[in-house]
Amino acid sequence: MSAVWRAARAATWRRRLQTVVIGALGSKLELPGGVSLTVVGFATSMSQSAGAWVMPDQLARFEAPAVQMLYRFTSAATEEQLRSSLAGITAALPRGSLDASRSYISLKAAFSGPSDDYLPFMTLFGILGLVVSVLIVGNVISGAVISGFRHIGVLKALGFTSNQVVAVYLVIVGLPAVAGSVLGVALGGLLTVPVLEAAFQGIETGTATIAVGTWVQVICVLGVPVLTALAALVPALRAHRLPAASAINVGSAPHATRGLRMQRLLSGTRLPRALSLGLGQPFARPGRSAMTLGAVVLGVTTVTLSTGLTSTLLAFDEASGGGQSTEFFVRAGRPGLGQATRKLNDRETEMMLRSLPGTLTVTPGVFVGVDLAGSQQPLDVQFLRGDTPSLASQIVSGRWLEGPDEVVVPPAFLSQRGLNVGDQITLVLRGKQVRASIVGQAMEGGPRFIWSSWQTLTGLAPQIQADLYQVRLRPGADAGSYARAVKAADPGLRAEIDADKGESIGTATVVGFALVFTTLLTFVAALGVFNTVLLNTRERRRDLGMLKAIGMTPRQVTAMTMTSMTLLGAASGLLGIPIGMAGHRVIVDNVGSIVFPDSTKDVWHVPQLALLALAGVTIAVLGALVPARSAARLTIAKVLHSE
């Protein structure tokens, strides 16, 4: 559990007394007590547990109130093992001797915290896109093999070996795969630079480099073509096993016995003949239909996942908005910023706000920078008193503040410090310390922001007064009149409607990403349908010519072709919705900085599910529309000429 993650970039440690790592190299620091220190190097600490370092023998001269001890445990793979080991070495200490502790696991969580929020989301969508691509590649090569039976037979008759024929099809898919991988890695490398800079902004990284590793790029450039080749290998092996004579004789038409039973069953129904023929087509090529079904299922999964995430985030914004009551933030003017000084003191301001017509609740508060024992990073603590704020309804674990020496913290504060509700922390302000208990966890918030009671502030700095008043108005109260009344009572007060209500930037970002991924994957799934219908139409050119010769109209040809994919789309809707719902729960349960209440996760309703069930049909129709219309325009003379 080292406190120094990366060290000494411009100089080396000098093993002698009277040295320290801080400030400018070679400069002298004169400290009280006649201590003179020389700066010999620069260092940074990811844990922020110290801002300067000296030799151990030097510490005695500073009369430090606390000592930091670094340990390495034999069992340290999990946070539970670290807690158990820590309890073993501190069991003999007097109660309250341990101010704070931090492990390498919590440091890793703090380092990757901002990116962890998006990692489950982007990983799941990336996997969906990769699987859809593999299915489409398999479908394309399968169709190429089937439609090229005669070509395969000719190649083998000319002397090509079976392995050479397989190699032909692997090259067909391999060249575009390599080109796509190179372009994808290059484009991804450009996009990751601003994303990583935003994700790790404000985090001490020392000499660590925030960039995509070369091994990742190598794996993508080599791995994707290999995966594509494996997807194409299964249908390509069919060309390997096919004798030349059989390939030339059989051609590309499906076996007459395939789907015959289903066609006979459908012919006995009252459905129009064009629809019954279309419903039977998927059974003539079950393998191709299965791969197309898989692509559309994943498309429906993406639509369901995106819909669920959007609904959850909108519900979360509504839950964190404090209800339907209008909320004001009344702020005291700051003379240092050129603002008017308020006439009333803290308590008088609170009494005045409570006396105004329309006031429902008043919660005075103040933000104070407080140190956390064991860390050099100060906390922004909001100390509150008065009526219970709307934030109290956002507690997902534990309870709201009820007394002194209590704090409520966001999820990121706990995860990045390895703490739980019920643990204690030490707050330090102007030389005074308070041991506070973590009594509750809010839905969201930054890792350096917590809430505490006014009694806790009294124990640290009783002279500090509130300068921010959260006011909730009664239903029907006029916000404009209330703001004018506050200004008239004290020109040094500014009343502002809570601007944090409504859709947050984070929600808009995630919804935007989800929309982009959904559009791309839906388009890719529709391309899979397009390819399937195109292959089916090409194989059945003779059948289409015969059907047109006996009187089938172009509109009926279109209906038959569209119906064949509509069946797959309907089945995809039934299969993709449960997968999308499961993926939605996985994502919302693994966002590090937010804990979603159950009410924001239960977003599935019957009308919504009914619309999602039509997503598969929509994808199938969009993919089949162009080749279906092309088949409808096919003339009998052109078919017979090709035959």
Secondary structure, DSSP 8 states (H G I E B T S, - for coil): --S-SB--SSS----SSSEE--SSTT-EEEETTTEEEEE----B-TT-S-S----GGGGGGGT-S--------SS-SSHHHHHHHHHHHHTTS-TT-------HHHHHHHHHHHHHTTHHHHHHHHHHHHHHHHHHHHHHHHHHHHHTHHHHHHHHHTT--HHHHHHHHHHHHHHHHHHHHHHHHHHHHHHHHHHHHHHTTT---TT---S--HHHHHHHHHHHHHHHHHHHHHHHHHHHH--HHHHHHHTTS--TTTTHHHHHHHHTSSS-HHHHHHHHGGGTSHHHHHHHHHHHHHHHHHHHHHHHHHHHHHHHHHHTTT-SS-EEEEEE--GGGT----SS-HHHHHHHHHHSTTEEEEEEEEEEEEEETT-SS-EEEEEE-SS--GGGGGEEEE----SSSEEEE-HHHHHTTT--TT-EEEEEETTEEEEEEEEEEESB--TTEEEEEHHHHHHH-TT----EEEEEE-TT--HHHHHHHHHHH-TTEEEEE-TT-SS-HHHHHHHHHHHHHHHHHHHHHHHHHHHHHHHHHHHTHHHHHHHHHTT--HHHHHHHHHHHHHHHHHHHHHHHHHHHHHHHHHHHTT-TTB---HHHH----HHHHHHHHHHHHHHHHHHHHHHHHHHHT--HHHHHHH-
